[in-house]
Amino acid sequence: MIFLAIETSDPRGSLALFDQEGVREEELFSDDMAHAREFAARIDGLLRRGGFTPRDLRGISVSAGPGSYTGCRVGVTAAKTLGIALRIPVVAVSSLEVMAAFAIASVEREDESSNDAFVPVLDGRRGFFYGALFRRTAGERPAREAEDQVAALEELAGILRGPAWLLGGGADEFLRGLENAGGDRVADFRRGPVEWDRPRASILAALSREALAESSFDQEVIHSLKPSYLRPSEPELVLARKLAGKDR
């Protein structure tokens, strides 16, 4: 059985074909969000290079966010469209979990000085950050210790306590905010390599392989899938403020 992993929560994005043995091929996109324009062609090209057609797919996994609003919408919409058209299951995974799993896989297990906790953070803008807390386990899937959430800096730092590795596109801004706020909270976090900041379709594949193998097509489940934005987009916030102004 062949499956497709769709990771577009990050502006760079990636795709992967995989089976029960592992990843067969992964395609990493450029940094310009080109997958929003060329997504269907990229999936078709990946399948063709592997000698497959869409009809060969037996399931799809998608990184549902949080992350880029456009990217999450593109990925989830593509996964739902293919899933319903091909009558195959679709499994959604948190993009923060994908990042944490990649970081965990990159840390040498023999390094006893390494923290076992991992905090992926994204910049939610206007003083807000997305974050979650995971811990390394013996298996491929990290243990979740705090749910995906969006909160102001101080509140989130109080929830996602270290010592922990810090990673993600908002990690540097998060650390600067802690430094500016003073106190010793910044010492709880150790900045991970920037390579960890990018969620990868190959890691999404590893996280979803077991669930896809055990899933069957359910149109209602697929219809109910939505991007995990956690908070309204900026256009939605602007519209809400305008409507609130009109109501007064």
Phi, psi and omega in degrees: 000139180245139181234161178240131175251131182242115179239102180230017178289341178257146180303338181276317172068163177194162176229154176212141169259135182210161174227193182291345179272338181145193182280130177272319181203143177230138176242122178262133181274169176283184186268010189251020180059031181295337181296338178294331181264330190243020193298311182300318180294325180292319177297315180299317180296320179296317179296316181298318179296331178272358180081026183239166170238167178305329181294343178280345182291140179244001178175160181225136170244145183222140174278113191271355182112184003291164181161212178300126180300313180296313182298315179298318180295317179298312183294312181294319179298316179297316180297316180294318181298312179294318182299315181288319181295322183264353180058053179231155183290153176232131180241130179257140181229145177294135177293331178292323176293322178299316179296316180297318181296323178294317179297316180298319179292338183272342181276134177294121182295335180284348182280095184291345179279348181287143174291148177268352181257145184225128183240099172280133183227137175238148180280114178271000179067162181056034176086002181254153178224145170268142178197165176203168181231129179231156177233144181293139177232180179285338182267186181286329186269127178290154177274126181276129179243349173211135183291159173300133182205163176235132183201166174294159186311302186297320180295315181294319179298328178288333180274316184266072186280143176270191007289139184202154168288139177247132182212171178109165183296342179257007186298314183294318178294324177297314179295319178298321179296320178294321179296317180293331180283344181079185181083184185252011182298328183297333181290347180285345188239138176245118184294125177279167178301148182297338178299335180284346187287344186258115175294141186240140178297328180295324177287319175304320179300314181296322182288333187254353186303311183294317181296320180294320181296333182263356184265158174231165182295128176219104186298323180294320178297316180295316179302327184280349181294135179221152173300144180268082181282326182071337176207158180298152175289166180301316177301323179292322178294318179298316180297318180298320179293322179295315181295322178297322179293322180290331182286342183275000000 
